[in-house]
């Protein structure tokens, strides 16, 4: 992973959660997280990799948290997680998405949902593959 923007697509619900997630995949990036940001735009977020849990100490706005396993399957979620708190640790999680509030609600994301996280250039290939597989099943 590099410092690029990623798209997050809920394959189960067939909707995007975000088109502008940045990866926090270094020790320094994970420590900093969203500290110092005033807010997240509706299409921004942070993908903390690796992570079993996050905190909002120093973060000035609530977040939706989506915990993922190594297959990018949703294993837990927290809507509108408040500021200056330590989120639950999930031993099965390998990464956590920090997204603007109401993202979980508006996408109807639930535990068990399969996500796709990739750069925009690769998303079309993933969606085409998904459509082909779905077309064969019907």
C-alpha positions in Angstrom: 0.0 0.0 0.0 1.1 3.5 -0.7 -0.3 6.9 0.3 -3.0 6.8 -2.3 -6.8 7.2 -2.2 -8.8 4.0 -2.1 -12.4 3.3 -3.0 -14.5 1.3 -0.6 -17.3 -0.7 -2.1 -19.8 -2.9 -0.2 -20.1 -5.9 -2.6 -23.0 -7.4 -0.5 -25.1 -4.2 -0.6 -23.9 -3.1 -4.0 -23.0 0.5 -2.9 -19.9 2.6 -2.2 -19.0 3.6 1.3 -16.3 6.0 0.2 -14.3 7.1 -2.9 -11.5 8.9 -0.9 -10.1 6.7 1.9 -6.5 7.1 2.7 -4.5 4.2 4.1 -2.8 4.6 7.5 -0.3 1.8 7.0 2.8 3.0 8.7 3.4 3.3 12.5 3.5 7.1 12.3 0.3 7.3 10.1 -1.6 5.0 12.5 -0.5 7.0 15.5 -1.5 10.3 13.9 -4.8 9.0 12.5 -7.3 11.8 12.1 -5.8 14.0 14.9 -5.6 17.6 13.7 -8.4 17.3 11.2 -11.4 19.6 11.7 -13.8 17.2 10.0 -14.1 14.5 7.4 -15.9 15.3 4.1 -18.7 13.0 3.2 -16.5 10.9 0.9 -13.3 10.8 3.0 -12.0 8.3 5.5 -9.1 6.5 6.9 -8.2 2.8 6.6 -6.1 1.8 9.5 -4.0 -1.2 8.5 -3.1 -3.3 10.5 -5.4 -2.6 13.4 -7.7 -4.3 15.9 -9.1 -1.1 17.3 -8.7 2.6 17.2 -9.1 5.7 19.4 -10.6 9.1 19.0 -8.3 10.9 21.5 -7.6 14.2 20.0 -10.2 13.7 17.2 -12.7 16.6 17.1 -15.7 14.8 15.5 -17.5 11.5 15.8 -16.9 8.6 13.4 -18.4 5.5 12.0 -16.1 2.5 12.6 -16.1 -0.6 10.4 -13.8 -3.5 11.6 -12.6 -5.9 8.9 -11.0 -9.3 8.9 -8.2 -10.3 6.5 -10.7 -11.0 3.7 -12.2 -7.5 4.1 -15.4 -8.9 5.6 -17.2 -6.7 8.1 -16.9 -8.3 11.5 -18.1 -5.4 13.7 -19.2 -1.8 13.4 -19.9 1.2 15.6 -22.1 4.1 14.4 -21.3 7.6 15.6 -18.4 6.7 17.8 -17.8 9.7 20.1 -14.7 11.8 20.4 -12.0 11.3 23.1 -12.7 7.6 23.5 -11.0 4.2 23.0 -12.9 1.9 20.6 -13.5 -1.7 21.4 -10.7 -4.1 20.4 -11.7 -6.9 18.1 -9.2 -9.7 18.1 -10.4 -11.0 14.7 -10.0 -7.6 13.0 -7.0 -6.9 10.8 -8.0 -3.4 9.9 -10.5 -0.6 10.7 -12.2 1.9 8.5 -12.9 5.3 10.1 -15.6 7.0 8.1 -17.9 10.0 8.5 -21.0 9.5 10.7 -24.1 8.1 8.9 -22.0 6.1 6.4 -23.0 2.8 8.0 -26.6 3.8 8.1 -26.8 5.2 4.6 -25.1 2.2 3.1 -26.9 -0.3 5.3 -23.6 -2.0 6.0 -23.8 -5.0 8.4 -21.5 -7.6 9.9 -20.9 -10.3 7.3 -20.9 -7.9 4.4 -18.0 -8.3 1.9 -16.1 -5.1 1.0 -13.7 -4.4 -1.8 -11.0 -1.8 -1.2 -8.8 -0.7 -4.1 -7.6 2.3 -6.0 -10.2 3.8 -8.4 -8.4 2.5 -11.5 -8.9 -1.1 -10.3 -12.5 -0.7 -9.2 -14.0 -1.2 -12.7 -12.2 -4.5 -13.0 -13.5 -5.7 -9.6 -17.1 -4.6 -10.5 -17.0 -6.3 -13.9 -15.8 -9.5 -12.3 -18.5 -9.3 -9.7 -21.2 -8.7 -12.3 -19.9 -11.7 -14.4 -20.0 -14.0 -11.3 -23.5 -12.8 -10.4 -24.7 -13.3 -14.0 -23.5 -16.9 -13.9 -25.3 -17.6 -10.7 -28.8 -16.4 -11.8 
